[in-house]
Amino acid sequence: MSRKLWLVRHGHRLDFLYPEWFNLAQHRYDPPLSDIGKQQSEDLAEILQAEGIRHIFASPFLRCIQTAYPIAQKLDLLIKLEASIGEWLNTDWMSESPTLYSGTLLKSFYPSIDRRYTSHLFPQYPETLEQVHRRMMGIIDQLQKDFTGDLLLVGHSITVTGVIKALVKGNPDIDTPFGCLIKLILQGDQWRIS
């Protein structure tokens, strides 16, 4: 019997449509989805509704939670916020450690968030590419050990590429546009892209 791992990059970001949003935002590095991104999330929920996913993990960044939320509602599952699959805390993209919305506030707007789940690791700013890849390798190993059945991870481009780099031999080159969905299948002891 094979095991599946679904990887999703969050939907389209509001600040990519309206760059001026960044200058006015309280949480500058934590933009919400655009309307395009919200539609992508709804479409992903439709695609994934019959796939037998048992657990949903999402980066604590708002755009990932908003992407995971319609999926969680459609599948009647809780979202486990996992900081380990969060954004690369890269000094080229961020001038400081990002401030995210509080868990309490998020849970009031997104009741599908699992209140009992605690992240395995909280990344520290700044972070090198090597550090973020080690983070992805560590968390995917841990989640496979701790949770049975098919898993869905909703994160960032670095989440998708980092997990694939950790699991799939041959270092395949993967395109990760907003709202992309990639399925990995474990057959025997080998993960492959389906």
C-alpha positions in Angstrom: 0.0 0.0 0.0 1.4 3.4 -0.9 1.4 6.6 1.2 0.7 10.0 -0.3 2.1 13.4 0.6 0.4 16.4 -0.9 2.4 19.7 -1.1 0.6 23.0 -1.8 2.2 26.4 -2.2 -0.2 29.1 -0.9 -2.4 31.0 -3.3 -1.7 34.3 -5.0 -0.7 37.1 -2.5 -2.5 40.5 -2.2 0.9 42.3 -2.2 1.7 41.0 -5.6 -1.4 42.7 -7.0 -1.0 45.8 -4.8 2.7 46.4 -3.9 1.7 49.5 -2.0 0.0 47.2 0.6 3.5 46.5 2.0 4.1 50.1 3.0 0.9 50.4 5.0 0.7 46.9 6.6 1.1 46.2 10.2 2.3 42.7 9.3 4.4 43.6 6.3 5.8 40.1 5.7 2.5 38.3 6.3 0.2 39.4 3.4 -3.2 37.8 2.9 -4.4 36.1 -0.3 -5.7 38.2 -3.2 -9.1 37.3 -4.6 -7.2 35.2 -7.2 -5.6 33.3 -4.3 -8.9 32.8 -2.5 -10.3 31.2 -5.7 -7.2 29.0 -6.0 -7.9 27.8 -2.5 -11.5 26.9 -3.3 -10.3 25.1 -6.4 -7.8 23.1 -4.4 -10.5 22.1 -1.9 -12.6 20.7 -4.7 -9.6 18.8 -6.2 -8.6 17.3 -2.8 -12.0 16.5 -1.4 -11.9 12.8 -2.3 -8.2 12.1 -1.8 -8.3 10.5 1.7 -6.1 13.1 3.4 -5.9 12.4 7.1 -3.9 15.5 8.4 -3.4 19.0 7.2 -0.4 21.1 8.2 0.0 24.7 7.4 2.7 27.4 7.8 1.5 30.0 10.3 1.7 32.7 7.7 -1.7 34.1 6.9 -1.6 33.3 3.2 -1.0 29.6 4.0 -3.8 29.5 6.6 -6.2 31.1 4.1 -5.2 28.5 1.5 -5.6 25.6 3.9 -8.9 26.8 5.4 -11.3 25.9 2.5 -9.6 22.5 2.2 -9.9 21.8 5.9 -13.6 22.8 5.8 -14.3 20.6 2.7 -12.4 17.6 4.3 -13.8 18.2 7.8 -10.2 18.3 9.2 -8.3 20.5 11.6 -5.3 22.6 10.4 -2.2 22.0 12.4 -0.1 25.2 12.3 3.5 24.1 11.9 6.2 26.8 12.0 8.8 24.4 10.6 7.1 24.6 7.1 7.1 28.4 7.3 8.7 30.9 5.0 12.4 31.1 4.5 13.6 33.9 6.8 15.9 35.4 4.3 17.6 38.8 4.7 17.2 39.4 0.9 13.4 39.4 1.3 13.0 40.6 4.9 14.7 43.4 6.8 13.6 41.9 10.1 12.0 38.9 11.6 8.4 38.8 10.4 5.6 39.5 12.9 2.7 37.2 12.3 -0.9 37.3 13.6 -1.4 35.8 17.0 -2.7 32.3 17.3 -5.6 33.5 19.4 -6.7 36.0 16.7 -6.2 33.4 13.9 -8.3 30.8 15.7 -11.2 33.2 16.1 -11.3 33.8 12.3 -10.3 30.3 11.3 -12.0 27.9 13.7 -10.6 24.9 11.8 -7.2 25.6 13.4 -6.2 22.7 15.8 -5.9 24.4 19.3 -4.1 21.4 20.7 -1.3 21.1 18.2 2.1 22.6 18.9 4.8 23.3 16.3 8.0 21.1 16.4 10.3 24.0 15.8 10.2 27.8 15.5 12.8 29.1 12.9 15.0 32.0 13.8 15.7 35.0 11.7 18.0 35.3 9.7 18.3 31.9 8.1 20.6 30.5 5.3 19.4 28.3 2.5 21.2 25.4 4.1 19.4 26.0 7.4 16.0 26.1 5.8 16.6 22.9 3.9 17.7 21.2 7.1 14.5 22.5 8.7 12.4 20.9 5.9 14.3 17.6 6.1 13.8 17.5 9.9 10.1 18.3 9.9 9.1 15.9 7.1 10.9 13.1 8.9 9.1 14.0 12.1 5.7 14.3 10.6 6.0 10.9 8.8 6.9 9.3 12.2 4.2 11.0 14.2 1.2 10.8 11.8 -0.2 7.9 9.8 -2.1 8.2 6.5 -1.8 10.7 3.8 -0.7 14.2 4.7 -1.2 17.7 3.2 1.4 20.4 3.8 0.4 24.0 2.8 3.4 26.2 2.8 5.6 28.3 0.6 7.8 27.7 -2.5 10.7 26.8 -0.1 8.4 24.3 1.6 7.5 22.5 -1.6 11.1 22.5 -3.0 12.6 21.7 0.4 10.4 18.7 1.1 11.0 17.4 -2.4 14.7 17.8 -2.0 14.6 15.9 1.3 12.5 13.0 -0.1 12.9 12.5 -3.8 16.1 11.1 -5.2 17.7 12.9 -8.2 17.0 16.4 -7.0 14.2 17.1 -9.6 13.6 20.6 -10.8 10.1 21.7 -9.8 8.1 24.8 -10.8 6.2 26.2 -7.8 3.7 28.8 -8.9 1.1 30.2 -6.5 -1.5 27.6 -5.7 0.5 24.7 -7.1 -0.3 21.2 -6.0 2.2 18.4 -6.1 1.6 14.8 -5.1 4.3 12.5 -3.8 3.8 8.8 -3.5 5.8 6.5 -1.2 6.3 3.1 -2.8 8.4 0.7 -0.8 11.0 3.0 0.6 11.2 5.5 -2.3 9.2 8.7 -2.7 8.4 9.8 -6.3 6.5 12.6 -7.8 3.2 11.5 -9.2 
